[in-house]
Amino acid sequence: MPDRHAILGPSGAHRWLICTPSARLEYGIPDSGSTYAKEGTLAHHIGELLLRKRWQNEDITAAMEQAQADPLYSGSMKEHMEGYVDFVEERMAEAATRCADPRIFIEQTIRFDEYVPEAFGTADCLILSDGLLDVIDLKYGKGVSVQAEGNPQMRMYGLGCYLALSWAYEIDEIRMTIYQPRLDSVSVATMTAKELLDWAENYLKPRAVLAWEGKGGFCPNEEACRWCRAAPTCRANRDYQLEIARHEFTDPALLTDEEVAEILTRRAAFKAWVDSVHDYAEKSAINLGVHYPGFKLVEGKSNRKYTDEDAIAKVLRKAGYKAADIYKPRELLGLTAMEKMVGKKKFGELAGEYVIKPTGAPALVAESDRRPALNSPAKAAEDFDDDFKEEN
């Protein structure tokens, strides 16, 4: 299972390695979770079951039936996890070219105590062959493409796996892979064992000590603060976000291009921070009775609703109204809901020819966005490729 109880867990390393006091600041603040997190947990569970069936010959019938009864389960989820198993099989086949008996480890618990106090985690899949340790991390999210290069979570996983296995096997290189099926993304980074141990000794270990003791300087930034549970009440984050307020009420036409670019860069994080403060205050007012000066709790807006649709239809039909008058006309599910029900691959096979994707309206985004710029050579090549596929 994920490192949910570790103060300095791998999943939060991108935060506490940069902003070392944040680990202790958010410790004890409950994680309310989300539907997305629960969906990811279910997908990981299904992926684990399928891997154990394939490589450990386990009977997963009962466990799979229980997983499929979960309201968050869908045909597309199973399809994505089957793709994950296929990917692992490809890596196993590759490993077999290096040695006769590659080893696979599924949901391997790992620890890093000698570098990070009381830290532990779970690696989704490890493949060990002559000299090479493959560390594969499944991410089911589709909001942001996560890259393996320089990723501290993946480095900690690689370190923990190395520490767990190097006493019995000779490992020269660690290859870290993030498999993100809903974004068709496979990101890979490779380090030698020496490079990884040097990073752990000279960077990870000293900063982990600071984080464990709650010391060091606050370093608020979009990446570190995005999922920090203390972000709504962190004073350093408040000061960082309110830097943007110095442009308040300024006519945008009077700002320099550099000032406009800075505001655009900070826009999403600023809005997210304001929303997180509002959510924190609202929950505190409702659950703890906290009163904030100038604000009050009121009954929210609500809409009228039927208590018994069948009874209403019966009464109206008896009064002479036709079914066509009182019921909405039948309509198809939306594309996302339809693919979730049928499965993306199967739906594409059955009805893909009847689906089009119109050209999207121009949108201003950061240069780090993976989409090619309009009128760029990359965009022209992409359009040519799409036209060629349609013609053939």
C-alpha positions as CSV (number, residue, x, y, z in Angstrom):
1,M,0.0,0.0,0.0
2,P,1.1,3.7,-0.4
3,D,3.4,5.4,2.1
4,R,0.4,6.9,3.9
5,H,1.8,6.9,7.4
6,A,5.4,7.9,6.7
7,I,6.2,11.5,7.7
8,L,8.9,11.6,5.1
9,G,7.3,9.3,2.5
10,P,8.5,9.2,-1.1
11,S,5.2,10.6,-2.5
12,G,5.9,13.9,-0.6
13,A,9.6,14.1,-1.3
14,H,9.2,16.7,-4.0
15,R,7.8,18.9,-1.2
16,W,9.8,18.2,1.9
17,L,13.1,18.1,0.1
18,I,12.6,21.6,-1.1
19,C,10.6,23.1,1.8
20,T,12.0,21.1,4.7
21,P,9.8,22.5,7.5
22,S,6.6,21.5,5.6
23,A,6.7,17.9,6.7
24,R,6.3,18.7,10.4
25,L,3.9,21.6,9.7
26,E,1.4,19.3,7.9
27,Y,1.9,16.3,10.2
28,G,-1.3,15.6,12.0
29,I,-3.5,17.4,9.5
30,P,-5.9,14.8,8.2
31,D,-5.9,13.9,4.6
32,S,-9.5,14.1,3.4
33,G,-8.7,12.1,0.3
34,S,-10.6,12.4,-3.0
35,T,-12.5,10.4,-5.5
36,Y,-9.4,10.6,-7.7
37,A,-7.2,9.1,-5.0
38,K,-9.7,6.3,-4.4
39,E,-10.0,5.6,-8.1
40,G,-6.2,5.4,-8.3
41,T,-6.1,3.0,-5.3
42,L,-8.6,0.7,-7.0
43,A,-6.7,0.8,-10.3
44,H,-3.5,-0.1,-8.5
45,H,-5.2,-3.0,-6.7
46,I,-6.5,-4.4,-10.0
47,G,-3.1,-4.0,-11.6
48,E,-1.6,-5.9,-8.7
49,L,-4.1,-8.7,-9.0
50,L,-3.5,-9.1,-12.8
51,L,0.3,-9.1,-12.2
52,R,0.0,-11.8,-9.5
53,K,-2.2,-13.9,-11.8
54,R,0.3,-13.6,-14.6
55,W,3.5,-14.1,-12.7
56,Q,2.6,-15.9,-9.5
57,N,-0.3,-18.0,-10.9
58,E,-2.7,-16.7,-8.2
59,D,-6.4,-17.3,-8.3
60,I,-7.8,-13.8,-8.3
61,T,-11.4,-14.6,-9.2
62,A,-13.0,-13.6,-5.8
63,A,-10.7,-10.5,-5.4
64,M,-11.5,-9.3,-8.9
65,E,-15.2,-9.8,-8.5
66,Q,-15.0,-7.7,-5.3
67,A,-13.0,-5.0,-7.1
68,Q,-15.5,-4.9,-10.0
69,A,-18.3,-4.3,-7.6
70,D,-16.7,-1.0,-6.6
71,P,-18.7,2.0,-8.0
72,L,-15.5,3.5,-9.3
73,Y,-14.7,0.4,-11.4
74,S,-15.1,0.6,-15.2
75,G,-14.3,-1.4,-18.3
76,S,-11.7,1.2,-19.3
77,M,-10.0,0.9,-15.9
78,K,-9.5,-2.9,-16.5
79,E,-8.4,-2.2,-20.0
80,H,-5.7,0.3,-18.8
81,M,-4.5,-2.2,-16.2
82,E,-4.3,-5.0,-18.8
83,G,-2.1,-2.6,-20.8
84,Y,0.1,-2.1,-17.6
85,V,0.5,-5.9,-17.4
86,D,1.4,-6.0,-21.1
87,F,4.1,-3.3,-20.5
88,V,5.5,-5.3,-17.5
89,E,5.6,-8.4,-19.8
90,E,7.6,-6.5,-22.4
91,R,10.1,-5.5,-19.7
92,M,10.3,-9.1,-18.5
93,A,11.0,-10.2,-22.1
94,E,13.7,-7.6,-22.4
95,A,15.2,-8.8,-19.1
96,A,15.2,-12.4,-20.3
97,T,17.6,-11.3,-23.1
98,R,20.1,-10.3,-20.4
99,C,19.8,-13.3,-18.2
100,A,18.1,-16.7,-18.1
101,D,16.1,-16.1,-14.9
102,P,15.0,-12.5,-14.4
103,R,13.1,-12.0,-11.1
104,I,9.9,-10.0,-10.6
105,F,8.7,-8.5,-7.3
106,I,5.1,-7.2,-7.0
107,E,4.1,-4.6,-4.4
108,Q,7.5,-4.7,-2.7
109,T,7.7,-3.0,0.7
110,I,10.9,-0.9,0.9
111,R,12.6,1.2,3.6
112,F,15.2,3.9,3.6
113,D,15.9,4.3,7.4
114,E,19.7,4.8,7.0
115,Y,19.0,7.9,4.8
116,V,15.5,9.1,5.8
117,P,14.2,8.6,9.4
118,E,11.3,6.1,9.6
119,A,10.6,6.4,5.9
120,F,9.1,3.5,3.9
121,G,7.1,2.9,0.8
122,T,5.8,0.3,-1.6
123,A,7.2,-0.2,-5.1
124,D,4.5,-1.3,-7.6
125,C,6.8,-3.6,-9.7
126,L,10.5,-4.5,-9.7
127,I,12.3,-6.5,-12.3
128,L,15.8,-7.7,-11.6
129,S,18.2,-9.0,-14.3
130,D,22.0,-9.1,-14.6
131,G,23.2,-5.8,-13.4
132,L,20.0,-3.9,-14.0
133,L,17.2,-3.2,-11.5
134,D,13.9,-2.0,-13.2
135,V,11.6,0.1,-10.9
136,I,8.2,0.6,-12.4
137,D,5.7,3.0,-10.9
138,L,2.1,3.0,-12.0
139,K,0.3,6.3,-11.9
140,Y,-3.4,6.3,-12.9
141,G,-4.0,10.0,-12.8
142,K,-4.6,11.9,-16.0
143,G,-4.3,15.5,-14.9
144,V,-0.5,16.0,-15.2
145,S,2.1,14.0,-17.0
146,V,4.7,12.9,-14.4
147,Q,8.3,12.7,-15.5
148,A,10.9,10.3,-14.1
149,E,14.0,12.4,-14.8
150,G,15.1,14.1,-11.6
151,N,12.0,12.8,-9.8
152,P,12.8,12.4,-6.0
153,Q,10.0,9.9,-5.4
154,M,11.4,7.6,-8.1
155,R,14.9,8.0,-6.8
156,M,13.7,7.1,-3.3
157,Y,12.0,4.0,-4.7
158,G,15.1,3.1,-6.6
159,L,17.2,3.6,-3.5
160,G,14.9,1.5,-1.3
161,C,14.8,-1.3,-3.9
162,Y,18.6,-1.2,-4.2
163,L,19.0,-1.4,-0.4
164,A,16.5,-4.3,-0.2
165,L,18.1,-6.4,-3.0
166,S,21.8,-5.4,-3.4
167,W,22.9,-7.7,-0.6
168,A,21.9,-10.7,-2.7
169,Y,22.3,-9.4,-6.2
170,E,24.9,-7.4,-8.1
171,I,23.1,-4.2,-9.3
172,D,25.0,-1.7,-11.5
173,E,22.2,0.4,-12.9
174,I,18.7,1.4,-11.7
175,R,16.2,2.2,-14.4
176,M,13.1,4.1,-13.1
177,T,10.0,4.2,-15.1
178,I,6.7,6.0,-14.6
179,Y,3.8,4.3,-16.5
180,Q,0.8,6.6,-16.9
181,P,-1.7,4.8,-19.1
182,R,-4.5,7.4,-19.3
183,L,-2.0,9.9,-20.8
184,D,-0.2,7.3,-23.0
185,S,2.9,8.4,-21.1
186,V,6.0,6.3,-20.3
187,S,8.8,8.3,-18.7
188,V,12.2,6.7,-18.0
189,A,15.3,7.8,-16.1
190,T,18.4,5.7,-15.5
191,M,21.2,6.1,-12.9
192,T,24.2,4.1,-11.9
193,A,24.1,2.7,-8.4
194,K,27.0,4.9,-7.5
195,E,25.2,8.0,-8.7
196,L,22.1,7.1,-6.8
197,L,24.0,6.4,-3.6
198,D,25.9,9.7,-3.9
199,W,22.6,11.6,-4.3
200,A,21.2,9.8,-1.3
201,E,24.2,10.5,0.9
202,N,24.9,14.1,-0.1
203,Y,21.5,15.5,-0.9
204,L,18.7,13.3,0.4
205,K,20.1,12.4,3.8
206,P,21.0,15.9,5.1
207,R,17.7,17.5,3.9
208,A,15.8,14.6,5.4
209,V,17.4,15.3,8.8
210,L,16.2,19.0,8.5
211,A,12.7,17.9,7.5
212,W,12.5,15.3,10.3
213,E,13.4,18.0,12.9
214,G,11.2,20.6,11.3
215,K,14.1,22.9,10.5
216,G,15.3,24.7,7.5
217,G,13.7,27.6,5.5
218,F,10.2,27.6,4.0
219,C,10.3,27.6,0.3
220,P,6.8,28.0,-1.1
221,N,6.3,27.4,-4.8
222,E,3.6,25.9,-7.0
223,E,5.0,22.4,-7.1
224,A,5.7,22.1,-3.3
225,C,2.5,23.7,-2.1
226,R,0.0,22.1,-4.5
227,W,-0.7,19.0,-2.3
228,C,0.6,20.3,1.0
229,R,-2.1,19.9,3.7
230,A,-0.8,22.9,5.5
231,A,-0.9,25.2,2.5
232,P,-4.2,26.9,3.4
233,T,-2.8,28.2,6.7
234,C,0.9,28.4,6.0
235,R,2.1,32.0,6.5
236,A,5.0,31.6,4.1
237,N,2.7,30.3,1.4
238,R,0.3,33.3,2.1
239,D,3.1,35.8,1.6
240,Y,4.2,34.0,-1.5
241,Q,0.7,34.0,-3.1
242,L,0.0,37.6,-2.1
243,E,3.1,38.8,-4.0
244,I,0.8,38.8,-7.0
245,A,-1.5,41.3,-5.3
246,R,0.9,44.2,-5.9
247,H,-0.6,44.3,-9.4
248,E,-4.1,44.6,-8.0
249,F,-6.4,47.0,-9.9
250,T,-3.7,47.8,-12.4
251,D,-5.0,48.1,-16.0
252,P,-3.5,45.1,-17.8
253,A,-2.7,47.3,-20.7
254,L,-0.3,49.2,-18.5
255,L,1.7,46.2,-17.3
256,T,4.9,45.1,-19.0
257,D,5.0,41.9,-20.9
258,E,7.2,40.4,-18.2
259,E,4.7,41.4,-15.5
260,V,1.8,39.9,-17.5
261,A,3.9,36.7,-18.0
262,E,4.5,36.5,-14.2
263,I,0.8,36.8,-13.4
264,L,-0.1,34.2,-16.0
265,T,2.5,31.8,-14.5
266,R,1.1,32.3,-11.0
267,R,-2.6,32.4,-12.0
268,A,-3.5,28.7,-11.4
269,A,-1.6,28.4,-8.1
270,F,-3.1,31.6,-6.8
271,K,-6.7,30.6,-7.6
272,A,-6.0,27.1,-6.1
273,W,-4.6,28.7,-2.9
274,V,-7.6,31.1,-2.5
275,D,-10.0,28.1,-3.0
276,S,-8.1,26.0,-0.5
277,V,-8.3,28.8,2.2
278,H,-12.0,29.1,1.6
279,D,-12.5,25.3,1.9
280,Y,-10.5,25.2,5.1
281,A,-12.4,28.1,6.6
282,E,-15.8,26.7,5.6
283,K,-15.0,23.2,7.1
284,S,-13.7,24.9,10.3
285,A,-16.8,27.0,10.6
286,I,-19.1,24.0,10.1
287,N,-17.3,21.4,12.1
288,L,-15.5,23.4,14.8
289,G,-17.7,26.5,15.2
290,V,-14.9,28.9,14.2
291,H,-16.2,32.4,13.5
292,Y,-14.3,34.5,11.0
293,P,-14.7,38.3,11.3
294,G,-17.0,39.5,8.5
295,F,-18.3,36.1,7.6
296,K,-21.2,33.8,8.7
297,L,-22.7,30.4,8.0
298,V,-26.0,30.4,6.0
299,E,-28.1,27.8,4.4
300,G,-26.9,27.2,0.9
301,K,-29.0,27.3,-2.2
302,S,-30.9,24.2,-3.1
303,N,-33.1,23.1,-6.0
304,R,-36.5,21.5,-5.8
305,K,-36.6,17.8,-6.6
306,Y,-39.1,15.0,-7.0
307,T,-39.6,12.6,-4.2
308,D,-41.3,9.9,-6.3
309,E,-40.9,10.2,-10.1
310,D,-43.1,7.1,-10.8
311,A,-46.0,8.6,-8.8
312,I,-45.8,11.9,-10.6
313,A,-45.8,10.2,-14.0
314,K,-48.8,8.1,-13.0
315,V,-50.8,11.1,-11.8
316,L,-50.0,13.1,-15.0
317,R,-50.8,10.2,-17.3
318,K,-54.1,9.8,-15.5
319,A,-54.8,13.5,-16.0
320,G,-54.4,12.9,-19.8
321,Y,-50.8,13.9,-20.5
322,K,-48.9,11.7,-22.9
323,A,-45.6,10.0,-22.0
324,A,-43.8,12.0,-24.7
325,D,-45.0,15.2,-22.9
326,I,-43.6,14.3,-19.5
327,Y,-40.4,12.4,-20.3
328,K,-37.2,13.7,-21.8
329,P,-36.3,12.3,-25.2
330,R,-33.8,9.5,-25.2
331,E,-30.2,10.6,-25.6
332,L,-26.7,8.8,-25.7
333,L,-24.3,9.0,-22.9
334,G,-21.5,11.5,-23.3
335,L,-18.2,10.2,-24.9
336,T,-16.3,9.9,-21.6
337,A,-19.2,8.1,-19.8
338,M,-19.7,5.8,-22.9
339,E,-16.0,4.8,-23.0
340,K,-16.0,4.2,-19.3
341,M,-19.0,1.8,-19.6
342,V,-17.9,0.0,-22.8
343,G,-14.1,0.3,-22.4
344,K,-12.1,2.8,-24.5
345,K,-10.5,0.2,-26.8
346,K,-13.7,-1.8,-27.4
347,F,-15.8,1.4,-28.0
348,G,-13.2,2.5,-30.6
349,E,-13.4,-0.8,-32.4
350,L,-17.2,-0.7,-32.4
351,A,-18.0,2.9,-33.1
352,G,-14.8,4.8,-33.5
353,E,-15.6,5.8,-37.1
354,Y,-18.5,7.9,-35.8
355,V,-16.4,10.0,-33.5
356,I,-14.6,13.2,-34.5
357,K,-12.4,15.6,-32.6
358,P,-13.0,19.2,-33.8
359,T,-10.1,21.7,-33.8
360,G,-9.9,23.3,-30.4
361,A,-10.1,27.1,-29.9
362,P,-6.7,28.8,-29.5
363,A,-5.5,28.9,-25.8
364,L,-2.6,30.7,-24.2
365,V,-0.6,28.2,-22.0
366,A,2.9,27.9,-20.5
367,E,5.8,26.9,-22.8
368,S,6.2,23.7,-20.7
369,D,2.8,22.5,-22.1
370,R,3.4,19.4,-24.3
371,R,1.1,20.6,-27.1
372,P,3.0,22.2,-30.1
373,A,2.6,26.0,-30.6
374,L,0.2,27.1,-33.4
375,N,2.0,27.7,-36.7
376,S,5.1,25.9,-35.5
377,P,6.9,23.2,-37.5
378,A,5.9,20.6,-34.9
379,K,2.2,21.5,-35.3
380,A,2.4,21.4,-39.0
381,A,4.0,18.0,-38.9
382,E,1.2,16.8,-36.5
383,D,-1.5,18.1,-38.8
384,F,0.1,16.5,-41.8
385,D,0.3,13.2,-39.9
386,D,-3.4,13.4,-39.0
387,D,-4.3,14.1,-42.7
388,F,-2.2,11.2,-43.9
389,K,-3.9,8.8,-41.4
390,E,-7.4,10.0,-42.6
391,E,-6.5,9.5,-46.2
392,N,-5.2,6.0,-45.5
